[in-house]
Amino acid sequence: MTYTTLEAGLRRLVIGLADQDIKVGQGFSYDGGVLVADDVAEIGFASIVCLAQNVSTQLGMGGLGYRLEIGAANPVFPLHAVPEGDAPLFMAAAPFVTDVFMNDVRECRHDLALLFERAARVLDPAFALASHTTYATGPVLAHASVSDLQHPGLGR
């Protein structure tokens, strides 16, 4: 399997999971804006891979074959998942991506910047949005309820 094939499959998985949540009124937000499923995958992919690889490694299953680094924005956050070595099979990576989605992504649904912060802390435990970026999670987003993000018809 190539990384292109693996990444395309993992992105489709994230899009599908996000779309299911959106269709039942469990929306996602970033920087005050409501996201569609494709946006969740695009903005969150590197963070999801970082967290999934961390879980996989902690469980003794090895990594997902990515070198993770903080650099220039990609596309929004400066976290990069750079393919390295042989790509694992989709079925070996998908359970970890699903676990991260069901836990971390859902916990950060009110502002995906928090997902990035969580992933960046895997690489640098002292990382904080407030001190390492100009992004600020406002009190409105930090305390938003699920009903604040419900928008019927946002599913694909």
RAURMO-V174454 format. One record per backbone hydrogen bond with DSSP energy under -0.5 kcal/mol. NH is the residue of the N-H (numbers start at 1). CO is the residue of the C=O. E is the energy in kcal/mol with one decimal. If there is no record, write none. Layout:
# RAURMO-V174454
nh;co;e
NH;CO;E
NH;CO;E
This chain:
# RAURMO-V174454
nh;co;e
6;2;-2.5
7;3;-3.3
8;4;-2.1
9;5;-2.2
10;6;-2.7
11;7;-2.6
12;8;-2.1
13;9;-2.0
14;10;-2.3
15;11;-2.8
16;12;-2.5
17;13;-2.4
18;14;-2.8
19;15;-2.7
20;16;-2.0
21;17;-1.9
22;18;-2.7
23;19;-2.4
24;20;-1.0
24;21;-0.6
25;22;-1.9
26;21;-2.9
27;25;-0.9
28;35;-0.6
29;109;-2.3
30;33;-2.2
33;30;-2.3
35;28;-2.7
39;36;-0.6
40;36;-1.8
41;37;-2.0
42;38;-2.5
43;39;-3.2
44;40;-2.2
45;41;-1.4
48;44;-2.9
49;45;-2.8
50;46;-2.3
51;47;-2.5
52;48;-2.8
53;49;-2.8
54;50;-1.8
55;51;-2.2
56;52;-2.6
57;53;-2.5
58;54;-2.5
59;55;-1.9
60;57;-1.6
61;56;-2.6
62;56;-0.5
67;82;-3.4
68;66;-0.6
69;80;-2.1
71;69;-0.5
71;78;-2.5
74;77;-2.6
79;77;-1.0
80;69;-3.2
82;67;-3.2
82;80;-0.7
83;81;-0.6
84;65;-2.8
87;1;-0.6
88;64;-0.6
92;89;-1.3
93;89;-1.4
94;90;-3.2
96;93;-0.8
97;93;-1.9
98;94;-2.8
99;95;-2.1
100;96;-2.2
101;97;-2.4
102;98;-2.9
103;99;-1.6
104;100;-0.7
105;100;-2.2
106;101;-1.7
107;103;-2.1
108;104;-1.6
109;106;-1.2
111;108;-1.8
112;29;-2.3
114;111;-2.2
116;112;-1.8
117;113;-2.3
118;114;-2.1
119;115;-2.4
120;116;-3.2
121;117;-1.6
122;119;-1.5
123;119;-0.8
123;120;-0.5
124;120;-2.5
127;124;-2.7
132;128;-2.4
133;129;-1.9
138;136;-0.9
142;138;-2.5
143;139;-1.1
144;141;-1.2
148;145;-1.1
149;145;-0.6
149;146;-1.5
150;147;-0.9
151;149;-0.5
154;151;-1.6
